[in-house]
Amino acid sequence: MEYWHDLITEKSWKVLQQIKKEFDFILIGGWAVYLYTKALKSKDVDIVVNFETLNEIRKNHYLAKNDKLKKYEIKIDEIDVDIYVKNYSELPLPIEELEKNFNIVEGFKLVKPEILLILKQTAEVNRGNSEKGMKDKIDIINLLIKAEIDFDFYHKLIDKYNLKNYRNELIRVIKNFNLLDKINLNVKQYKPIKLRLLKELK
């Protein structure tokens, strides 16, 4: 199953492989979800870097600053690479938390799935029922089903950073999820998964 056209996702994957050779980063966003779940691929690349790396990027790429969305941006082969940094970007969790909680998967540093889930929830709330918002919902469900979420750690994070409404927002997504064809499940198959997830969230 694909969400974006495979020509775009293949180009995006090649860009991700390219920048991995150029500089150090922590991967967030759709490609991080893909590497945990092997479900839907992404068309954009989202990364977290330190200021030293940001300066390295500036030397080799045209680096645009997006003050509205509090991120830096480069474009490689028509693929958008969004770059988040400490003391500038506005993520729901401090970047220090991301920097100390990551896993290595296929040679990439990925934020832990519980952190990725929180980041994806933020994107889903902001983007609603737009095309990207629908993809966020699918990514959230795929993470919950396939990425072995530690709900104790998840609750610890949302309590620590005053994100307690995220639990209810997650319940909303689980209960209302209807894009079952995108995760290769039917209503009957999804029902016990939904009940299990809701129970684990209590």
Protein Blocks (a to p, Z undefined) as FASTA:
>chain_A
ZZbdfklmmmmmmmmmmmmmmpccddehjllmmmmnopacdfbdcddddfklmmmmmmmp
ccdddfknopadddeehiacddddehkbccfbdfklmmmmccdeehiacddfklmmmmmm
mmmmmnmmafklmmmmmmmmmmmmmnopafklmmmmmmmnopmkmmmmmmmmmmmpcclm
lnopafklmmmmmmmmmmmmZZ
